[in-house]
Amino acid sequence: MFALMKSMKSVAKNEKQRSTVKGAVGTGLNPVNGHPRRILITPNNKMVQCIKVSAINLELASNAECNEIFETFEGFLKTLTYHVLFTNVSMPVDLTTYIADEKQILNETKNQYKRMLLESYIDYSEEIETNQDIMQRQRYVIFAEKMKEDTPEERYETALEIEEKKQEIIDSLSELELEAEGVTDIELIRYLHTMFDYSTAQKRPIESSFVPQIIQGGKL
């Protein structure tokens, strides 16, 4: 699966001319159970699924609890019949929702001193988002399914297999009390943005998945 990550990064390195990430994000496929698939299709016809996973705090766990968790995780790994990549990525801190809520409260607040306090909260939160010394760790499970050829029919059949494997992984991780879910389009694009150009992804994160994202000269 390390080759998978290498192939994802090679999108930017191998293309001397412009190419778009938006064309690689498969949002036009038919939904399964009413949910659109957020997947990536690589140049070598691999359909890639990325699942974000929560973390477990083992610092306060006893040795017996840690051993039980490790044994359960080992059992999960033994059930896998396909390659899976587990990765931790340093991502920019996203406080967009919190800042928006604070600004809404600010607009509805008339007390001068409360407004000053809220404004300081907002300024501090915005500084955190752009501070290169502050980051958050995001954990992902990534796997892929090879398509014989890139056709609508093959995409549909492969996506069904991807969906089945995704649910298997989510169900297995839930036994470890881990929350897992597929990434959204914007989360997938931001993940790629971080891989190509972390600094820009931190200072100017992509806001919409509907605007074509251009990769040129190794940067998104």
N, C-alpha and C positions, 0 to 999 in steps of 0.2 A: 504493500500500500504506500510505501515511501515513494515508489515510482509514480503513484497517482498524484501526490503532491507536486512531484517534479514536473509532471505533465501539465498540471494546472498553472504552474509558474511559467512554463515554456510558452504559454499563449502570448505573453508580453515579449519574451525574448526572441522568439522565432519570427514574428511578424514585423517586417520592416515598415510596412504601411499600416494605416489605421485599421483597427478591428474593434468590434463592440462586445462588451460583456453582456449587454442586453440580449444579443442574439444567442448567447450560450445558456441563458436562464430559461428553462423549459416551462413557461407559464401557459402555453397554448394547448397543453394536453387536456384530454377529457378528465374531469375530476373523478376520484374514487370516493364513494360514500359522501359525496357532496363537498369534499375538501379539495382545493386545488393543490397540485404538487409543486413544491419549491425545490427544484433539482437543477443540476448542472450537466451539460453535455459537452464533453471534451472533444478536441479535434480528432482523436483516435476512436471516436464512437463509443465512449464509455459514458454511461448515465450514472451520475454521482449523487448520492444522498448524504446530506449533512444533518446531524442531530445534535442539538445543544443539550447539555446535561448539567444538572446541579452538582454540588459537592457535598461530601460528608466530613464533618469535623471529628477527627479521631483523637484530638488532644485530650478530651475528657473521657474517652472510652477506656474501659478496662482491657487488660490483655485478652481476656476471654471474649469480650465483644469484638475486639480487633480481629482475633483469629476467626471468629464466626463470619465476619464480613469478608475477610480474605478467602475463606473456604467457599463462601457463596459466590464470590466473584470468579474464583477459579473454576467452579462448576459451570458458571455462565460461559466462560471462555471455551471450555471443552465442548459445549453444545454448538459452537459456531462451526459451520462447514464452509465458510467463505472468509476472505481476507477482510479485516476490519482495522482501521487506524484510529487510535486514541490520541488526541492531541490537546495540549493546553496552549492557548494563544493569549498574548498580552494585547488587550483591546483598549481603545480610548474609553474613558468613563462617559457613559451616556446618561445625563440627567435631564434630558429634554422634557419628559413628562413632569418631573418634579418642578422644574423651572416654570413650565407653562401653568401649573397649578398655583405656584406662588405669585405669578404675574396676575392671574385671575383674582386671587385674594387681594392683591395690591390695588387693583382697579376698583374693588368694592369697599376698600378701607378708606375712611375719611380722617381718622385720627392721625395727626401729624407724626407722632412718635412711633406709632405702630407702622406707619408707612416707611419711616426711616429704617426701622428694624428689618422689615421685609425687603427693602431695597438692598440692604447689606447682605441678607441671605442670598438674594438673587445674584449679586455681584460675586460673592464668594463661590457660589455654585458654578457660575460661568468660568471663573478662574480655574476651578478643579478640572473642568472639561478640556481646557487648553493647556494645562500644566503637564509637561512631558515627564515629570518625575512621579506623576500619579497615574496609575493604570489599574485595570481590573483583569482578572484571569477568567477567560471563558473556556469551557471544556466542551469538546466536540467528539462525536463518534462519526467517522466517515467510512462509507463503503461504496462499492461501485458494481455495476452489472454491464457486461460487454454486449453491445448490439451488433448483430451481423451486418446490418446496413442501416443508414439513417433514413428511414421512411416513416410515415405516420403510423402504419400498422405495427412496425417493429418498435417504435417509441411507445405505443400503447401497451403492447405485450410486456416489454421490458419494465415499464412503469408499474405494471401490476405486480411483477416480481419484486421490484424495489419497495413497493408499499407493504407487501407481505413481510419482507425481511425487516423493514423499519418497525413494524408493529411487534415483531418478535423481540427485537432489541429493547424497545420501550417497555414491554411487559417484563422482560428479564431484569432490567435495571430497576423497575419498580419494586422488585423483591428485595433490592438493596436499599429501599426507601430513597431512591434517587428520582428526581423529576426529569423527564426527558421528553422532548418534542422536536419535530422537524423545524428547521429554520424558515423564516419568511423570505420573500424575494429581497427585501431591503437588507436583512441580516446577512444573507448570502453575498450580496454585492459588497457590503461593508467588510465582510471577512476577506474577500479578494482584494479590496482596496487596502486593507491593512497589510496583506502579504506583499503587495507591490510597492506601496509607499506609506509606511507607518506614520511619518511625520505629517504629511498632508491629510491622512485619514484622521489624525488627531485634531488638527487645527480646523480643517474644513470637511467634516464628514458628509457623505452623500445623503441627501435628504429625501430623494424620491427614486423609486425603481422604474418609473415611467420615462425618465430622461435617459437617452442612450449614454452609457458610460464609455468613454474613449480610452483605449490603451495605446500609448505611443512612447517609444523610447524607454520601455521598462517601467513606465509609470501609468497609473490609472487616471 
